[in-house]
Amino acid sequence: MSNSTWKRISSAGLSAVILAGLLAGCNSGTNTSSSSPSSTAPSNSSSGSAGGSSSASSEAPSQAVPTLPLSEPVTVTIFSNFNAKFVGKVENYNDIPFVKWWSEQTGATIDFQTVANEVWNEQFGLKIASKDLPDVFNGVGPYTGGDLQALKDGVIVSLTPYMEQGYMPHLSKFYETFPRYADMARTSDGDYLNVPNIRGYGENLNSNGLVVRKDLLDQAGLEVPTTIEEWDAALRAFKTMGVIPFSPRDNKWLNTNMPFISAWNMTYFEYQDNGTVKYGATQPEFKEYLQLMHTWYDEGLLDPDYLTSDTKTITAKVSAGLVGSYVGAAGGNLQNPWYAIVEENVDSPIEYIGAPVPTLEKGATPKIGPRYDEYTANNGFYMSSKCANPEAVAMVLDYMYSEEANRALFFGVEGTHYNLTSDGLVDAYEKQADGSYKSMGDSWKPGFGDAGPGYLVGILDYANKTILDPTGSKVAVPMPLGDNPDALALKKRHIDEVRQEALSLWASFEAVNRVPALNYSVEDAQARADIYKDIETYVYEGVTQFIMGQRDLDTFDAFAAEIQAMGVDKAMAITQKYLDAQNGK
Amino acid sequence: MAKTSTSPGTKAKSESVLMVRLKDHFKMIRRDIHVNKHIYLIALPMIIYYIIFKYVPMYGIQIAFKDYNLIKGISASPWVGFKHFIKFVNSYYFVRVVKNTFMISFYGTLFAFPAPIIFALLLNEIRSTKFRRTVQTITYMPHFVSTVVVCGMIHMFCASDGFLGVAVANLLGTEAKNLLMNPKYFRTIYILSDIWKNIGWNSILYIAAILGIDQAQYEAAVIDGAGKFAQAIYVTIPGIMPTVIIKLIFRMGEMMDVGFEKVFLLYNEATWQVSDVISTYTYREGLLNMNYSYSSAVSLFNTVINFVLLWTTNFISRKVSETSLF
């Protein structure tokens, strides 16, 4: 097993995890920044032992700015939702080894106040109404009007002064090196409000996609479907084999992960066509889509219970081998149900593999697909207006953008959770007496999955999979192994091959028809949201009725006309205005 | 009293009469508290509960007429008059949520309200005490099962491979479909499961009322030649009528209140057209979108309608049957 590359993480890859290195590649799509990897490389060898102070002081413009660790004891309270990935593994983010390490390195007592995801919106409102604000909000998504309104209402404060005074050297350097992200994070007034959560680029933005049962395809003598026509054939074959041919989680899932609508190069809602904003549900092609979905539903090719399903029911069905295809996520539903299968029975023929974004014509490149934004407003750390020690808190938050913190987020501490080999590779596994390997990182991320504390919002929140480094070589992140050594071999192959392939297949589209994240003003954002809120409800309901045959497709024109009557043009005009501005029109 | 008279003597006299009456009244209350102090003690937690959880929060109702800002707080937020009420009445889904709320409640009153009464009447005819107790215990057990669990069971039963889903399909001779995805069945499922959950519990009150009927009336009825059925019609039902009417008045006061939990747990896009009710709408607007003022306005609107209904029913009842709440 020692030849398995997945265990070994090249130092170039390490630089990739370090933001500076990672993001160099996407600055302009090419490798223009050679300074970045070279500047990060030396510090790799001294990782783990390095505190924040060494790199911070060298960058800090002002002499007066103190260095980390803080000399005075400071408590930083962070109000945060609790990622479902951690449920059942830790009680609170405070129990995560990384957070303890973060506290030690910065000399601050970091105290997360976490609430379950399901009640996050309610609890967020209660928190603000209680006036007992924390020092830091981990995301302000539930606030009506978002971060801009929160700033206006005095819930949060701008970080710009602290950056200017040199309390946030790492973040400043990051923005300096990658102005592209600075542009995304900066408000129209020129303020930086958060320590952002940058998702990365490339395949990191595509973690969802179609998954099919390979063994059933082989049995039917079919290739992995790439067009709607081939999907039709595959689903029909699955039907004859007695499994549920396709199981979307629910109606919203059917849209947001765009398993099939993307074949028409649109979404249910807003999308763009050469710079013109359009609304999917009012387009004539949308009727074709509905017709197809209705046929599939009617003939039992869609899970008859999909509207009442949730992640748990789908996972249970997938683990039981009852589903022919579904929408999976790398690091989650793509492999976890299957891991359960092989852990139980290594000889199980069931195998799930990724399928590309489907198209109408064979060989065409889809113009849209499921994709996350690189930067999402309202995520990341925001400093509250009641923050007692803003300077110290700014420094503690800024530390998340240091190389050490980034590396620790994924691999842990050198010497304890991974070793650097003589040729500069990271080896996170120890050979045991019986010849098997044991993950050293387990104590760092007990059962969290591939990314470990990487799920903790901060930076690279979602790196639960591979990350591209500037030189283009792939970095695999260790995974929990389980007990069954035979299953382990299968899982390794899965990580190495199946998941890699799925990720590249899912990213096999150009997102040209996608409306990018735009910096709306508070008023425009509100006006747009007010219109779209009712329309979205109407669209979801209408789509469901069409698919289930409760509404005749002949009434599609009336359906589209109703959306027009609800003022879709007004909302689209707002988007158009900002899109034009971004396109430099 | 003595409105037209301006004589100071009469006025003083009338005042003193009033004072004496009040004093008497307080004295009576004091004596009553002294005599029945344990009963008052038992009532105290309830009185405190109502003050803390029902009266004090009424202060917050004002946010329905304000643009409530979390940071500024209730009193500092600007007044906007009926803005939020107008927005609700003009909103796209206004007619639908009001209609759905009313329809679910109306059918609930039509079917779920009489069910425990009929059940109590039937139970009353069972002579074996052991059997009656057993039936009673079994039927009121579901009341203690949490709504979330009940809805989980409904989801399973109504799935395309659930026993109800299959049973209905076999009955109609169609392919098995998920019943919860069909808007035609939503209200039926909602109300039937409601009856199942609450029939035993709600019948307790009626059973108690039946037990309170004077046995002499039955004896008289038997002498007059009344059979079991006639006894039920002419003795039992009139005997429990005051209880029924009071319960009905209460029910009217809840006419526009359809519990949030159960609808929320059972509805989906396919049934929104019949299942989206005021409370789920308020939840989405208020707690999910943080439009607190707006959702307060919607709730207040709802409460006012409920109050009007309650008052009207009470008024009619007082005129017609002389049984009323107030």
Interface residues (C-beta under 8 A of the other chain):
Chain A: N121 E122 G125 I128 A129 K131 P142 Y143 T144 D153 G154 V155 D250 N251 G300 P304 D305 L307 T308 K533 D534 T537 Y538 Y540 E541 V543 T544 Q545 M548 Q550 M566
Chain B: N69 L70 I71 G73 S91 Y92 Y93 H155 C158 A159 S160 D161 E175 A176 K177 N178 L180 M181 N182 P183 N268 E269 A270 W272 Q273 L287 L288 N289 M290 N291 Y292
